């Protein structure tokens, strides 16, 4: 009996030790600094830089939420009194400018601030541009050979694309808001009125099969040929082609493409400002930006990167920038998107525009 008693005691002690070890292990994990990043950059890029940063800084647990930049703006605005995010990594400059005007961002001057051109950063250092993103016409190359692909924005209004266009909903996507806003401004200037611009969008709507809620749905629909054409950004088209093997290609519109400055900022009120600044510097370092260019088709804004280390396709990229007054876009974009939702979405076919 004594031996059995001893065995029971030893077993109980071992169980307690194992339980304590598990608790300590949990404490060790919980003891890491938790850094929350809101970003539209996609799971491929966010996952890569989560691993790289945590390897370099083992005491930090990077938690990212991948969502559209407009959704991020809405969330940061809602959480303003009790911020949940530390770093906002990715949004068009006009969205960051609006967030800056509403006091949603912390002032921070990165070590490389002088290498970014004026106009691609906040004059007061609340946000800085990281990439310049060309907006393009995206096609399923298996279904649309290059010889038949649309060459310009107006080509998308041709009846042969009826039911073949799928578009990311601009209400939650900063990218689509900027594309639509640039096209509204272009058409209003070209035709002399905003009414003409919205008539143009109704003609596009007449050819549009669906507006989808997130990028994943967009990629899957185009890959499955539920739609064969879209309006999207060059970087994500290349990433999906290279990473997931989707039959995606792009056309740079002949009349000009909006070049959107994509930025980074620290969320105002973060309780982890020092860690947020360290992450900010890490993902915008020379090595990180070169990796983002090589693996994720990002075109850096920094002018001090070694030219010989940038991918050749960046040097060969033949772009005709669309002239866009971004201050005008910033002032009008919310009104334009409400008008699009009220007067255009799903109404092109009923109105008979484009026929």
C-alpha positions as CSV (number, residue, x, y, z in Angstrom):
1,X,0.0,0.0,0.0
2,X,2.8,2.4,0.8
3,X,4.4,1.8,-2.6
4,X,1.0,2.5,-4.3
5,X,0.6,5.6,-2.1
6,X,4.1,6.8,-3.1
7,X,3.3,6.2,-6.8
8,X,0.0,8.2,-6.5
9,X,1.9,11.0,-4.8
10,X,4.6,11.0,-7.4
11,X,2.0,10.8,-10.2
12,X,0.1,13.7,-8.7
13,X,3.2,15.8,-8.3
14,X,4.2,15.1,-12.0
15,X,0.7,16.1,-13.1
16,X,1.0,19.4,-11.1
17,X,4.4,20.0,-12.6
18,X,3.1,19.4,-16.1
19,X,0.2,21.7,-15.5
20,X,2.5,24.4,-14.1
21,X,4.7,24.0,-17.1
22,X,1.7,24.5,-19.4
23,X,0.7,27.5,-17.5
24,X,4.1,29.0,-17.6
25,X,4.2,28.3,-21.4
26,X,0.9,30.2,-21.7
27,X,2.3,33.0,-19.6
28,X,5.3,33.2,-21.8
29,X,3.1,33.5,-24.9
30,X,0.9,36.0,-23.1
31,X,3.9,38.0,-22.0
32,X,4.7,38.9,-25.6
33,X,3.8,42.4,-26.7
34,X,0.7,42.2,-28.9
35,X,0.9,44.5,-32.0
36,X,-2.4,44.9,-34.0
37,X,-2.1,45.8,-37.6
38,X,-5.0,46.7,-39.9
39,X,-4.1,46.3,-43.5
40,X,-5.6,45.6,-47.0
41,X,-2.3,44.0,-48.2
42,X,-3.6,40.4,-48.3
43,X,-2.7,37.3,-46.4
44,X,0.3,36.5,-48.5
45,X,2.2,39.7,-47.8
46,X,0.9,40.1,-44.2
47,X,1.7,36.5,-43.3
48,X,5.3,36.9,-44.7
49,X,6.0,40.1,-42.7
50,X,4.4,38.7,-39.6
51,X,6.9,35.8,-39.6
52,X,9.8,38.1,-40.5
53,X,9.1,40.6,-37.8
54,X,8.4,38.0,-35.1
55,X,11.7,36.2,-36.0
56,X,13.6,39.5,-35.6
57,X,11.6,40.5,-32.5
58,X,10.6,37.3,-30.6
59,X,9.0,39.3,-27.8
60,X,6.2,40.6,-30.2
61,X,3.1,38.8,-31.3
62,X,1.9,40.5,-34.6
63,X,-1.9,40.2,-35.1
64,X,-3.2,41.5,-38.5
65,X,-6.6,42.0,-39.8
66,X,-6.9,42.0,-43.6
67,X,-9.8,44.2,-44.8
68,X,-10.5,46.9,-47.4
69,X,-9.0,50.3,-46.7
70,X,-12.4,51.9,-46.5
71,X,-13.4,49.3,-43.9
72,X,-10.3,50.1,-42.0
73,X,-11.0,53.8,-42.0
74,X,-14.6,53.2,-40.8
75,X,-13.3,50.9,-38.1
76,X,-10.5,53.2,-36.9
77,X,-13.0,56.0,-36.8
78,X,-15.5,54.0,-34.8
79,X,-12.7,52.9,-32.3
80,X,-11.3,56.3,-31.9
81,X,-12.2,56.6,-28.2
82,X,-10.7,53.1,-27.5
83,X,-8.2,52.3,-30.3
84,X,-7.7,48.6,-31.0
85,X,-5.2,48.9,-33.8
86,X,-1.6,50.1,-33.5
87,X,-0.5,50.4,-37.1
88,X,-2.6,51.1,-40.2
89,X,-0.6,49.7,-43.1
90,X,-2.1,50.4,-46.5
91,X,-4.7,52.8,-47.9
92,X,-4.8,55.4,-50.7
93,X,-3.3,58.8,-49.6
94,X,-6.7,60.5,-49.9
95,X,-8.1,58.1,-47.2
96,X,-5.2,58.8,-44.9
97,X,-5.6,62.5,-45.5
98,X,-9.2,62.3,-44.4
99,X,-8.1,60.3,-41.3
100,X,-5.5,62.9,-40.6
101,X,-8.1,65.7,-40.8
102,X,-10.2,63.8,-38.3
103,X,-7.3,63.3,-35.8
104,X,-7.2,59.6,-36.2
105,X,-3.5,59.3,-36.7
106,X,-0.3,59.8,-34.7
107,X,2.4,62.1,-35.9
108,X,5.5,60.1,-36.7
109,X,8.5,61.0,-38.9
110,X,10.3,57.8,-40.2
111,X,14.0,57.7,-40.6
112,X,13.7,57.7,-44.4
113,X,11.2,60.7,-44.5
114,X,13.4,62.8,-46.8
115,X,13.5,60.1,-49.5
116,X,9.8,60.4,-50.3
117,X,8.7,63.1,-52.8
118,X,6.4,65.9,-51.6
119,X,2.8,65.0,-52.4
120,X,3.4,61.4,-51.4
121,X,3.4,62.1,-47.7
122,X,1.6,64.1,-45.1
123,X,3.2,67.6,-44.8
124,X,2.7,67.2,-41.0
125,X,4.1,63.6,-40.9
126,X,0.9,61.8,-40.0
127,X,1.3,59.3,-42.9
128,X,3.9,58.5,-45.5
129,X,3.6,56.9,-48.9
130,X,5.2,53.4,-49.3
131,X,4.1,52.4,-52.8
132,X,2.7,53.9,-56.0
133,X,0.0,51.5,-57.3
134,X,-1.1,51.7,-61.0
135,X,-4.7,50.9,-61.5
136,X,-5.3,48.6,-64.5
137,X,-7.8,46.5,-66.4
138,X,-7.6,42.9,-65.1
139,X,-8.4,40.0,-67.4
140,X,-8.7,36.2,-67.3
141,X,-6.0,35.4,-70.0
142,X,-7.5,31.9,-70.5
143,X,-10.8,33.4,-71.6
144,X,-9.7,36.7,-73.1
145,X,-6.6,36.5,-75.4
146,X,-4.5,39.6,-75.5
147,X,-5.6,40.5,-79.0
148,X,-9.2,40.7,-77.8
149,X,-8.6,42.4,-74.4
150,X,-10.0,45.9,-73.8
151,X,-7.2,48.5,-74.3
152,X,-8.8,51.4,-72.5
153,X,-11.5,52.4,-70.0
154,X,-14.0,53.2,-72.6
155,X,-13.7,49.8,-74.2
156,X,-15.4,48.4,-71.1
157,X,-18.6,49.9,-72.2
158,X,-18.7,47.8,-75.4
159,X,-21.8,45.5,-75.4
160,X,-19.5,42.5,-76.0
161,X,-18.5,42.7,-72.3
162,X,-22.2,42.5,-71.2
163,X,-22.3,40.2,-68.1
164,X,-18.5,39.6,-68.3
165,X,-17.4,42.3,-65.8
166,X,-17.0,41.6,-62.1
167,X,-16.1,44.6,-59.8
168,X,-15.1,44.9,-56.2
169,X,-17.8,47.0,-54.4
170,X,-16.4,50.5,-53.9
171,X,-18.3,51.0,-50.7
172,X,-15.8,48.9,-48.8
173,X,-12.7,49.2,-51.1
174,X,-10.4,52.2,-51.1
175,X,-8.9,51.0,-54.3
176,X,-12.2,50.9,-56.2
177,X,-13.3,54.2,-54.7
178,X,-10.1,55.8,-56.1
179,X,-10.6,54.2,-59.5
180,X,-14.2,55.2,-59.8
181,X,-13.4,58.7,-58.4
182,X,-10.6,59.2,-61.0
183,X,-13.0,58.1,-63.8
184,X,-15.8,60.4,-62.5
185,X,-13.4,63.3,-62.5
186,X,-12.0,62.4,-65.9
187,X,-15.4,62.1,-67.5
188,X,-16.8,65.2,-65.8
189,X,-13.9,67.2,-67.2
190,X,-14.2,65.6,-70.6
191,X,-18.0,65.9,-71.0
192,X,-18.5,69.0,-68.9
193,X,-20.7,67.7,-66.1
194,X,-20.9,65.2,-63.3
195,X,-24.2,63.9,-64.8
196,X,-22.2,62.7,-67.8
197,X,-19.8,60.9,-65.5
198,X,-22.5,59.0,-63.8
199,X,-24.1,58.2,-67.2
200,X,-20.7,56.6,-68.1
201,X,-20.8,54.6,-64.9
202,X,-24.4,53.4,-65.7
203,X,-23.1,52.1,-69.0
204,X,-20.4,50.3,-67.1
205,X,-23.0,48.9,-64.7
206,X,-25.0,47.6,-67.7
207,X,-22.1,45.3,-68.5
208,X,-21.3,44.4,-64.9
209,X,-22.4,40.9,-63.7
210,X,-21.7,41.5,-60.0
211,X,-20.2,43.7,-57.4
212,X,-18.4,41.5,-54.8
213,X,-17.7,42.2,-51.2
214,X,-14.0,41.3,-50.9
215,X,-10.9,40.6,-53.1
216,X,-11.1,36.8,-52.5
217,X,-14.5,36.7,-54.2
218,X,-13.2,38.9,-57.0
219,X,-10.3,36.6,-57.7
220,X,-12.4,33.4,-57.5
221,X,-15.1,34.7,-59.8
222,X,-12.6,35.8,-62.4
223,X,-10.6,32.6,-62.1
224,X,-13.8,30.5,-62.6
225,X,-14.8,32.6,-65.6
226,X,-17.9,33.8,-63.8
227,X,-16.6,37.1,-65.1
228,X,-13.5,37.6,-67.2
229,X,-12.7,41.3,-66.8
230,X,-12.4,43.7,-63.9
231,X,-10.9,47.0,-62.8
232,X,-8.2,46.5,-60.1
233,X,-4.6,47.2,-59.1
234,X,-1.5,45.9,-60.9
235,X,0.2,44.5,-57.8
236,X,-2.6,42.2,-56.7
237,X,-3.1,40.9,-60.2
238,X,0.6,39.9,-60.3
239,X,0.5,38.4,-56.8
240,X,-2.5,36.2,-57.5
241,X,-1.0,35.0,-60.8
242,X,2.4,34.2,-59.2
243,X,1.2,32.9,-55.9
244,X,-2.0,31.1,-56.7
245,X,-1.4,30.4,-60.4
246,X,-4.6,32.2,-61.5
247,X,-4.8,33.0,-65.2
248,X,-4.6,36.7,-64.6
249,X,-3.1,39.4,-66.7
250,X,-3.5,43.2,-67.0
251,X,-3.8,45.9,-69.5
252,X,-2.5,49.4,-68.7
253,X,-5.2,51.7,-70.2
254,X,-3.9,53.7,-73.2
255,X,-5.4,57.0,-72.2
256,X,-3.8,56.9,-68.7
257,X,-4.0,55.1,-65.4
258,X,-4.5,56.6,-61.9
259,X,-1.4,56.2,-59.9
260,X,-2.5,55.8,-56.3
261,X,0.0,56.5,-53.4
262,X,-0.4,53.8,-50.8
263,X,0.7,54.7,-47.3
264,X,1.3,53.7,-43.7
265,X,0.5,55.4,-40.4
266,X,0.4,54.9,-36.6
267,X,-3.1,54.9,-35.1
268,X,-3.7,57.7,-32.7
269,X,-4.0,56.6,-29.1
270,X,-2.1,53.3,-29.4
271,X,-0.7,52.1,-26.1
272,X,2.2,50.5,-27.9
273,X,3.6,53.4,-29.7
274,X,7.3,52.4,-29.5
275,X,6.5,48.9,-30.8
276,X,4.3,50.4,-33.5
277,X,7.1,52.7,-34.7
278,X,9.5,49.7,-34.7
279,X,7.2,47.7,-36.9
280,X,6.6,50.8,-39.1
281,X,10.4,51.1,-39.7
282,X,10.8,47.4,-40.2
283,X,8.2,47.0,-43.0
284,X,9.5,50.2,-44.7
285,X,13.2,49.4,-44.5
286,X,15.3,49.2,-47.7
287,X,15.4,45.4,-47.4
288,X,11.7,45.0,-46.8
289,X,10.7,47.3,-49.6
290,X,13.0,45.4,-52.0
291,X,11.4,42.2,-50.9
292,X,7.9,43.6,-51.4
293,X,8.9,44.8,-54.9
294,X,10.3,41.4,-55.8
295,X,7.8,39.0,-54.2
296,X,4.6,41.2,-54.1
297,X,4.9,43.5,-57.2
298,X,5.0,46.7,-55.2
299,X,6.5,49.9,-56.7
300,X,8.2,51.7,-53.8
301,X,7.9,55.5,-53.4
302,X,11.4,55.8,-51.8
303,X,13.8,57.4,-54.1
304,X,16.9,56.1,-52.3
305,X,16.5,52.4,-53.1
306,X,19.4,51.0,-55.1
307,X,18.1,50.9,-58.7
308,X,20.1,47.8,-59.6
309,X,18.3,45.8,-56.9
310,X,14.8,46.6,-58.0
311,X,13.1,44.1,-60.3
312,X,13.5,44.7,-64.0
313,X,9.8,44.9,-64.6
314,X,9.6,48.1,-62.6
315,X,12.2,49.8,-64.8
316,X,10.3,48.5,-67.9
317,X,6.9,49.6,-66.7
318,X,5.5,51.9,-69.4
319,X,2.9,54.0,-67.7
320,X,0.8,57.0,-68.9
321,X,-0.3,58.6,-65.6
322,X,-3.9,59.9,-65.6
323,X,-3.9,63.5,-64.3
324,X,-6.0,63.4,-61.2
325,X,-6.7,66.3,-58.8
326,X,-6.6,64.3,-55.6
327,X,-7.7,67.2,-53.4
328,X,-10.8,67.3,-55.5
329,X,-11.2,63.6,-55.1
330,X,-10.8,63.9,-51.3
331,X,-13.5,66.6,-51.2
332,X,-16.0,64.8,-53.4
333,X,-15.4,61.0,-53.0
334,X,-17.9,60.3,-50.3
335,X,-20.7,62.3,-52.1
336,X,-19.8,60.5,-55.4
337,X,-19.9,57.1,-53.8
338,X,-23.3,57.8,-52.3
339,X,-24.6,59.0,-55.6
340,X,-23.1,55.8,-57.3
341,X,-24.9,53.6,-54.8
342,X,-28.2,55.6,-55.1
343,X,-28.3,56.1,-58.9
344,X,-26.0,53.7,-60.6
345,X,-25.5,50.3,-58.9
346,X,-27.8,47.8,-60.6
347,X,-29.6,50.5,-62.6
348,X,-27.7,50.4,-65.9
349,X,-29.6,47.5,-67.3
350,X,-33.0,48.9,-66.3
351,X,-32.2,52.4,-67.6
352,X,-31.0,50.9,-70.9
353,X,-27.8,52.9,-70.9
354,X,-25.1,51.5,-73.1
355,X,-27.4,49.9,-75.6
